[in-house]
């Protein structure tokens, strides 16, 4: 991995700086900290939406990120937050490094591993953040490594699956991957031998392992229900992957094309990947094309397969074509180059920190919190409302928890944001009295054109609308809430 470390160092700088210096880029952190505090205070994990929302109180909820939220709440400020954010970034770096190590361990050349590591890193960029799913990335790679081991180490997959299930619902992949490995092993060996039998036993064992969490069998049930959930079409991460997704276009797609074009055989005619690899690759390809959020998972699985194929099929990437001078530079100069480039990338990101302020309507949210009275707030981007979950005197229509809200709420949300017929009636029927929207968006222009609403706050990006009479009828309105920035 002497060349892959250069690539990993650059992505490490990107991940660590993004996690520590840009926490506001992910609105889910606010409600996850609220959840963690609620669990710590009550000693129990909530199983339904509460009075923090006015559109669906009592709706069933399975907060799969409970452990992540609990730790995020305990490490919400100061140096503790820096350590927590850095730990999440480390998980992304570890996933990339483990996948590269897996490629080298299976015989891929250093150049092939470096190229495929760079493509996998690009595939991870858009999904990266201080998020529970990022913590699950190295667990996926570790589970695949365990499946490749023989002897007692194979059963370490069960412990990995159990930990995985307490981090993120993507742990449902564990028994599925074990099933594919067992099926592929049977096809490769053409007999139900000892290895195949052990992998077959691992399938039900992994299914039991992912039930070792506070939700039991409800967690895999929840994960499966997401595939048919009607709300997926409203959430960008669940949309069908297309060429507009940069992480797909410049990261995952090249890996996919490498494997499809080069096939499964090397220049010598030897099969580079067996049925085990092929089945896992095909399954993750399907998941990636079905939802953009699966792009990093595909890339981490495809990295070692593509590196192996490059090594065996393209002469320029084979082990025996490496110039001695380049090999010497890789041993002596690469650490210095990697460190220099990592520092350069980190410095550039830190200089851009100021430009990230105000990306999630935080100022408009703060303005509403300063206005006395009870408020039913509608956010044109539901992620913004995550900042107000659990705030005193405020109830949200829809927030970043997303999954537990029933389809009728999502239908109203889309109808209002897109100004479908009857959108005003839906606002009135839901008793919405506050709206946060991007300036000059269609909904912003519509509220400005009709009677019954007035602007309570505006800045260069966002505007807060209140129903007319709300400001004048409630004494003690602060200047902060009423100001307008041109």
C-alpha positions as CSV (number, residue, x, y, z in Angstrom):
1,X,0.0,0.0,0.0
2,X,3.0,2.3,-0.4
3,X,1.2,4.4,-3.1
4,X,-2.3,4.0,-1.6
5,X,-1.2,5.8,1.5
6,X,-0.7,9.0,-0.5
7,X,-4.3,8.8,-1.6
8,X,-5.6,7.9,1.8
9,X,-3.7,10.8,3.4
10,X,-5.4,13.3,1.1
11,X,-8.9,11.9,1.8
12,X,-8.1,11.7,5.5
13,X,-7.4,15.5,5.5
14,X,-10.7,16.1,3.7
15,X,-12.7,13.9,6.1
16,X,-11.1,15.2,9.3
17,X,-11.4,18.9,8.4
18,X,-15.0,18.4,7.2
19,X,-16.1,16.6,10.3
20,X,-14.5,19.0,12.8
21,X,-14.9,22.4,11.1
22,X,-18.2,22.0,9.2
23,X,-20.6,20.3,11.6
24,X,-23.4,22.6,10.5
25,X,-23.5,20.9,7.1
26,X,-25.6,18.1,8.5
27,X,-28.9,19.2,10.1
28,X,-29.5,15.7,11.6
29,X,-27.0,16.4,14.3
30,X,-29.4,18.7,16.2
31,X,-32.2,16.1,16.5
32,X,-29.8,13.3,17.2
33,X,-28.3,15.3,20.1
34,X,-31.9,15.9,21.3
35,X,-32.5,12.1,21.1
36,X,-29.4,11.3,23.0
37,X,-30.3,13.7,25.7
38,X,-33.8,12.3,25.9
39,X,-32.4,8.7,26.2
40,X,-30.0,9.8,28.9
41,X,-32.7,11.6,30.9
42,X,-35.4,9.0,30.7
43,X,-33.2,5.9,30.5
44,X,-35.3,4.6,27.6
45,X,-35.3,4.8,23.9
46,X,-38.4,6.5,22.5
47,X,-40.5,4.2,20.2
48,X,-42.9,6.9,18.8
49,X,-42.8,10.5,17.8
50,X,-43.8,12.8,20.6
51,X,-45.1,16.4,21.0
52,X,-42.0,17.8,19.3
53,X,-44.1,17.4,16.1
54,X,-47.7,18.5,15.4
55,X,-48.2,16.6,12.2
56,X,-47.7,13.0,13.4
57,X,-47.4,12.6,17.2
58,X,-47.6,9.0,18.3
59,X,-46.4,7.7,14.9
60,X,-44.2,4.5,15.4
61,X,-40.5,5.3,15.4
62,X,-37.4,3.1,15.5
63,X,-34.4,5.4,16.2
64,X,-31.7,3.1,14.8
65,X,-29.0,5.8,15.5
66,X,-29.7,5.6,19.3
67,X,-26.0,4.8,20.2
68,X,-24.6,7.4,17.9
69,X,-27.1,9.9,19.3
70,X,-26.3,9.1,22.9
71,X,-22.5,9.7,22.3
72,X,-23.1,12.8,20.2
73,X,-25.2,14.3,23.0
74,X,-22.5,13.6,25.6
75,X,-19.8,15.1,23.3
76,X,-21.8,18.1,22.1
77,X,-19.3,20.8,22.9
78,X,-15.7,21.8,23.1
79,X,-12.8,19.3,22.9
80,X,-15.2,16.4,23.4
81,X,-17.0,17.3,20.2
82,X,-13.7,17.5,18.3
83,X,-12.8,14.0,19.5
84,X,-16.2,12.7,18.5
85,X,-16.1,14.3,15.1
86,X,-12.5,13.1,14.5
87,X,-13.6,9.5,15.5
88,X,-16.3,9.6,12.8
89,X,-13.8,10.8,10.3
90,X,-11.4,8.1,11.4
91,X,-14.1,5.5,10.6
92,X,-14.3,6.7,7.0
93,X,-10.5,6.6,6.7
94,X,-10.4,3.2,8.3
95,X,-13.0,1.9,5.8
96,X,-10.9,3.1,2.9
97,X,-7.6,1.8,4.3
98,X,-9.1,-1.6,5.2
99,X,-10.5,-2.0,1.7
100,X,-7.2,-1.1,0.2
101,X,-5.4,-3.5,2.5
102,X,-7.9,-6.2,1.5
103,X,-7.0,-5.6,-2.2
104,X,-3.2,-5.8,-1.5
105,X,-3.7,-8.9,0.6
106,X,-5.4,-10.6,-2.3
107,X,-2.6,-9.9,-4.6
108,X,-3.3,-6.5,-6.3
109,X,-0.4,-4.3,-7.3
110,X,0.5,-1.1,-5.6
111,X,-0.4,1.1,-8.6
112,X,-3.8,-0.7,-9.1
113,X,-4.6,-0.4,-5.4
114,X,-3.7,3.4,-5.4
115,X,-5.9,4.1,-8.4
116,X,-8.9,2.2,-7.1
117,X,-8.5,3.7,-3.7
118,X,-8.7,7.2,-5.2
119,X,-11.9,6.2,-7.0
120,X,-13.4,4.7,-3.9
121,X,-12.5,7.8,-1.9
122,X,-14.3,10.0,-4.4
123,X,-17.3,7.8,-4.2
124,X,-17.4,8.4,-0.4
125,X,-17.2,12.2,-0.5
126,X,-20.9,13.2,-1.0
127,X,-22.2,10.9,1.6
128,X,-19.6,11.7,4.2
129,X,-20.5,13.7,7.3
130,X,-20.7,13.2,11.1
131,X,-23.3,10.5,10.6
132,X,-24.1,7.1,11.9
133,X,-23.9,5.5,8.5
134,X,-20.3,6.6,8.2
135,X,-19.4,4.7,11.4
136,X,-20.9,1.6,9.7
137,X,-18.6,1.7,6.7
138,X,-15.6,0.0,8.3
139,X,-17.9,-2.6,9.9
140,X,-19.0,-3.6,6.4
141,X,-15.4,-4.0,5.3
142,X,-14.5,-5.9,8.4
143,X,-17.4,-8.3,7.9
144,X,-16.3,-9.0,4.4
145,X,-12.7,-9.6,5.6
146,X,-14.1,-12.0,8.3
147,X,-16.0,-13.9,5.6
148,X,-12.7,-14.5,3.7
149,X,-11.0,-16.0,6.8
150,X,-10.9,-19.7,7.6
151,X,-11.0,-21.4,10.9
152,X,-12.2,-19.7,14.1
153,X,-11.7,-16.2,12.7
154,X,-14.7,-16.7,10.4
155,X,-17.0,-16.5,13.4
156,X,-15.7,-13.1,14.3
157,X,-18.2,-12.0,11.7
158,X,-20.9,-12.5,14.3
159,X,-19.4,-10.0,16.7
160,X,-19.0,-7.5,13.9
161,X,-22.6,-7.9,12.9
162,X,-23.8,-7.4,16.5
163,X,-21.9,-4.2,16.9
164,X,-23.0,-3.1,13.4
165,X,-26.7,-3.5,14.4
166,X,-26.3,-1.1,17.2
167,X,-24.8,1.5,14.9
168,X,-26.9,1.5,11.8
169,X,-29.7,-0.5,10.2
170,X,-27.4,-1.3,7.2
171,X,-26.4,-4.2,9.4
172,X,-29.2,-6.0,7.5
173,X,-26.6,-6.6,4.8
174,X,-24.6,-9.0,7.1
175,X,-26.8,-12.2,6.7
176,X,-27.4,-11.2,3.0
177,X,-23.7,-11.1,2.4
178,X,-23.1,-14.4,4.2
179,X,-25.8,-16.0,2.0
180,X,-24.1,-14.7,-1.1
181,X,-20.7,-15.9,0.1
182,X,-22.1,-19.4,0.9
183,X,-23.9,-19.6,-2.5
184,X,-20.7,-18.4,-4.3
185,X,-18.5,-20.9,-2.4
186,X,-20.9,-23.7,-3.3
187,X,-20.7,-22.6,-7.0
188,X,-16.9,-22.3,-6.9
189,X,-16.3,-25.6,-5.2
190,X,-19.1,-27.4,-7.0
191,X,-19.7,-29.3,-3.8
192,X,-21.2,-28.6,-0.4
193,X,-17.8,-28.9,1.3
194,X,-16.6,-27.8,4.8
195,X,-16.1,-24.2,3.8
196,X,-19.5,-23.9,2.2
197,X,-21.2,-25.5,5.2
198,X,-19.6,-23.1,7.7
199,X,-20.7,-20.1,5.5
200,X,-24.2,-21.6,5.3
201,X,-24.3,-21.8,9.1
202,X,-23.2,-18.2,9.3
203,X,-26.3,-17.0,7.5
204,X,-28.9,-17.7,10.3
205,X,-26.2,-16.9,12.9
206,X,-25.7,-13.5,11.4
207,X,-29.4,-12.9,11.3
208,X,-29.5,-13.6,15.0
209,X,-26.5,-11.4,15.6
210,X,-28.1,-8.3,14.0
211,X,-31.0,-8.8,16.5
212,X,-28.6,-8.2,19.4
213,X,-29.8,-4.6,19.9
214,X,-32.5,-2.8,21.9
215,X,-35.0,-3.3,19.0
216,X,-34.5,-7.1,18.5
217,X,-36.0,-8.4,15.3
218,X,-37.7,-5.1,14.6
219,X,-34.4,-3.7,13.3
220,X,-34.1,-6.0,10.3
221,X,-37.8,-5.7,9.8
222,X,-37.4,-1.9,9.7
223,X,-34.5,-2.1,7.2
224,X,-36.5,-4.3,4.9
225,X,-39.5,-2.0,5.1
226,X,-37.4,0.9,3.8
227,X,-37.0,-0.7,0.4
228,X,-40.7,-0.4,-0.3
229,X,-41.3,2.8,1.6
230,X,-43.3,5.4,-0.4
231,X,-41.4,8.3,1.2
232,X,-38.1,7.3,-0.5
233,X,-39.0,9.4,-3.6
234,X,-39.0,12.6,-1.4
235,X,-35.5,12.1,0.1
236,X,-32.5,12.9,-2.0
237,X,-30.3,10.2,-0.5
238,X,-32.9,7.5,-1.5
239,X,-33.3,8.7,-5.1
240,X,-32.2,6.5,-7.9
241,X,-28.6,7.0,-8.6
242,X,-27.8,9.0,-11.8
243,X,-24.9,10.6,-13.6
244,X,-25.6,13.9,-11.8
245,X,-24.3,12.4,-8.6
246,X,-20.6,13.4,-8.7
247,X,-19.5,10.6,-6.3
248,X,-21.1,8.1,-8.7
249,X,-19.9,9.7,-11.9
250,X,-16.3,10.1,-10.9
251,X,-15.9,7.4,-8.3
252,X,-18.2,4.4,-8.4
253,X,-19.0,4.5,-12.1
254,X,-15.3,4.1,-13.2
255,X,-14.9,1.2,-10.7
256,X,-18.1,-0.4,-12.2
257,X,-16.8,0.1,-15.8
258,X,-13.4,-1.4,-14.9
259,X,-15.0,-4.6,-13.7
260,X,-17.5,-4.8,-16.5
261,X,-15.1,-4.1,-19.3
262,X,-12.2,-6.1,-18.0
263,X,-14.4,-9.1,-17.2
264,X,-13.5,-11.8,-14.8
265,X,-10.4,-13.2,-16.5
266,X,-6.7,-12.0,-16.5
267,X,-4.4,-11.8,-19.6
268,X,-3.3,-15.4,-18.9
269,X,-6.9,-16.6,-19.0
270,X,-7.0,-17.3,-15.3
271,X,-10.2,-16.4,-13.5
272,X,-9.5,-13.4,-11.2
273,X,-12.7,-13.5,-9.3
274,X,-14.9,-16.5,-8.5
275,X,-18.7,-16.7,-7.9
276,X,-18.4,-15.4,-4.4
277,X,-16.9,-12.1,-5.6
278,X,-19.3,-11.9,-8.6
279,X,-22.4,-12.4,-6.5
280,X,-21.4,-9.8,-3.9
281,X,-20.4,-7.4,-6.7
282,X,-23.7,-7.8,-8.5
283,X,-25.8,-7.4,-5.3
284,X,-24.0,-4.2,-4.3
285,X,-24.3,-2.9,-7.9
286,X,-28.0,-3.3,-7.7
287,X,-28.2,-1.5,-4.3
288,X,-26.1,1.3,-5.6
289,X,-28.2,1.9,-8.7
290,X,-31.4,1.7,-6.5
291,X,-30.3,4.4,-4.1
292,X,-27.6,7.1,-4.1
293,X,-26.8,6.5,-0.4
294,X,-25.4,3.1,-1.3
295,X,-22.7,4.5,-3.6
296,X,-19.9,4.4,-0.8
297,X,-20.9,0.8,0.1
298,X,-20.5,-0.3,-3.5
299,X,-17.2,1.5,-3.8
300,X,-15.7,-0.2,-0.7
301,X,-16.7,-3.6,-2.0
302,X,-15.6,-2.9,-5.6
303,X,-12.2,-1.4,-4.7
304,X,-10.3,-4.8,-4.2
305,X,-12.1,-6.5,-7.1
306,X,-11.2,-3.7,-9.5
307,X,-7.6,-3.5,-8.3
308,X,-7.2,-7.3,-8.8
309,X,-8.6,-7.1,-12.2
310,X,-6.3,-4.2,-13.2
311,X,-3.3,-6.1,-11.9
312,X,-4.1,-9.2,-13.9
313,X,-5.5,-7.7,-17.1
314,X,-3.5,-4.5,-17.8
315,X,0.3,-4.8,-18.2
316,X,0.9,-1.3,-16.9
317,X,-0.5,-2.2,-13.5
318,X,1.1,-5.6,-13.1
319,X,3.6,-6.1,-10.3
320,X,6.6,-6.7,-12.5
321,X,6.5,-3.5,-14.6
322,X,7.3,-1.1,-11.8
323,X,10.3,1.1,-12.6
324,X,13.0,0.8,-9.9
325,X,13.3,4.6,-9.5
326,X,9.6,4.9,-8.9
327,X,9.7,2.0,-6.5
328,X,12.5,3.7,-4.5
329,X,10.5,7.0,-4.4
330,X,7.5,5.1,-3.2
331,X,9.5,3.8,-0.2
332,X,11.4,7.0,0.7
333,X,9.6,10.0,-0.6
334,X,5.9,9.0,-0.5
335,X,5.4,9.7,3.2
336,X,6.7,13.3,2.9
337,X,4.6,13.9,-0.2
338,X,1.5,12.5,1.4
339,X,2.0,14.6,4.5
340,X,2.5,17.8,2.4
341,X,-0.6,17.2,0.3
342,X,-2.7,16.4,3.3
343,X,-1.7,19.7,5.0
344,X,-2.4,21.6,1.8
345,X,-5.9,20.1,1.5
346,X,-6.7,20.7,5.1
347,X,-5.5,24.3,5.0
348,X,-7.6,25.0,1.9
349,X,-10.7,23.5,3.6
350,X,-10.1,25.5,6.8
351,X,-10.0,28.8,4.7
352,X,-13.4,28.0,3.4
353,X,-15.0,27.4,6.7
354,X,-16.6,30.9,6.8
355,X,-18.4,30.3,3.5
356,X,-20.3,27.3,5.0
357,X,-22.1,29.4,7.6
358,X,-25.9,29.8,7.1
359,X,-26.3,26.7,4.9
360,X,-29.2,25.3,6.9
361,X,-31.2,28.4,7.8
362,X,-29.8,28.5,11.3
363,X,-30.4,32.3,11.6
364,X,-34.0,32.1,10.6
365,X,-34.5,29.2,13.1
366,X,-32.9,31.3,15.8
367,X,-35.2,34.2,14.9
368,X,-38.3,32.1,15.4
369,X,-37.1,30.8,18.7
370,X,-37.0,34.4,20.0
371,X,-40.6,35.1,19.1
372,X,-42.9,34.5,22.1
373,X,-45.8,32.1,21.9
374,X,-46.5,28.6,20.6
375,X,-45.5,27.9,16.9
376,X,-46.3,25.3,14.4
377,X,-43.5,25.6,11.9
378,X,-43.1,24.3,8.4
379,X,-39.6,24.2,6.8
380,X,-39.4,24.1,3.0
381,X,-36.3,21.9,3.5
382,X,-37.3,19.5,6.3
383,X,-33.6,19.2,7.4
384,X,-33.8,22.8,8.7
385,X,-36.5,21.8,11.2
386,X,-34.0,19.4,12.8
387,X,-32.6,22.4,14.7
388,X,-36.0,22.9,16.4
389,X,-36.9,19.3,17.5
390,X,-37.6,19.5,21.2
391,X,-37.3,23.4,21.4
392,X,-39.6,25.0,23.9
393,X,-42.9,26.3,22.4
394,X,-42.1,25.0,18.9
395,X,-43.5,22.0,17.1
396,X,-42.3,21.0,13.7
397,X,-44.3,19.7,10.7
398,X,-41.5,17.5,9.4
399,X,-37.8,17.1,10.3
400,X,-34.7,15.1,9.4
401,X,-35.9,12.0,11.2
402,X,-38.0,11.5,8.1
403,X,-38.7,7.7,8.3
404,X,-41.4,7.7,10.9
405,X,-43.5,10.4,9.3
406,X,-46.5,8.7,7.5
407,X,-47.1,9.2,3.7
408,X,-49.9,11.6,4.3
409,X,-47.5,14.1,5.9
410,X,-45.1,13.7,3.1
411,X,-47.9,14.3,0.5
412,X,-48.8,17.5,2.2
413,X,-45.2,18.6,2.4
414,X,-44.6,18.1,-1.3
415,X,-47.9,19.8,-2.2
416,X,-47.1,22.9,-0.2
417,X,-43.5,23.2,-1.3
418,X,-44.3,22.7,-5.0
419,X,-47.5,24.8,-4.8
420,X,-49.8,22.1,-5.9
421,X,-53.6,22.8,-6.1
422,X,-54.9,23.3,-2.5
423,X,-51.5,24.1,-0.9
424,X,-53.0,27.0,1.0
425,X,-55.8,24.9,2.4
426,X,-53.3,22.3,3.5
427,X,-51.3,24.9,5.4
428,X,-54.5,26.0,7.1
429,X,-55.7,22.5,7.8
430,X,-52.4,21.7,9.5
431,X,-52.6,24.9,11.6
432,X,-49.2,26.0,10.3
433,X,-48.4,29.5,11.6
434,X,-44.7,29.8,10.7
435,X,-42.8,29.0,7.5
436,X,-39.1,29.0,6.9
437,X,-38.2,29.1,3.2
438,X,-35.3,30.1,0.9
439,X,-35.6,33.6,-0.4
440,X,-37.2,33.9,-3.9
441,X,-38.2,30.2,-3.9
442,X,-41.7,29.6,-5.4
443,X,-43.2,29.2,-1.9
444,X,-41.5,32.4,-0.7
445,X,-42.9,34.3,-3.7
446,X,-46.4,32.8,-3.2
447,X,-46.5,33.8,0.5
448,X,-45.5,37.3,-0.5
449,X,-48.3,37.5,-3.0
450,X,-51.2,36.4,-0.8
451,X,-52.9,38.0,2.2
452,X,-52.5,36.5,5.7
453,X,-48.8,36.2,5.9
454,X,-46.0,38.7,6.8
455,X,-42.2,38.5,6.9
456,X,-40.8,38.4,10.4
457,X,-37.2,37.9,9.4
458,X,-35.1,37.8,6.3
459,X,-31.4,37.6,5.3
460,X,-29.6,37.0,2.1
461,X,-30.6,33.4,1.9
462,X,-33.7,32.7,4.0
463,X,-37.0,34.2,5.1
464,X,-39.3,33.5,8.1
465,X,-43.0,34.0,7.5
466,X,-45.6,34.3,10.2
467,X,-49.4,34.4,9.9
468,X,-50.6,38.1,9.9
469,X,-51.5,39.3,13.3
470,X,-49.1,36.9,15.1
471,X,-46.4,39.6,15.7
472,X,-48.7,42.4,16.6
473,X,-50.9,40.4,19.0
474,X,-48.0,39.0,21.0
475,X,-46.1,41.5,23.1
476,X,-42.3,41.3,23.8
477,X,-41.3,40.7,20.2
478,X,-37.5,41.0,20.0
479,X,-35.7,43.1,17.5
480,X,-33.7,40.1,16.4
481,X,-36.8,38.4,15.3
482,X,-38.0,41.3,13.3
483,X,-34.9,42.5,11.5
484,X,-34.3,42.2,7.8
485,X,-30.9,42.0,6.2
486,X,-30.8,43.1,2.6
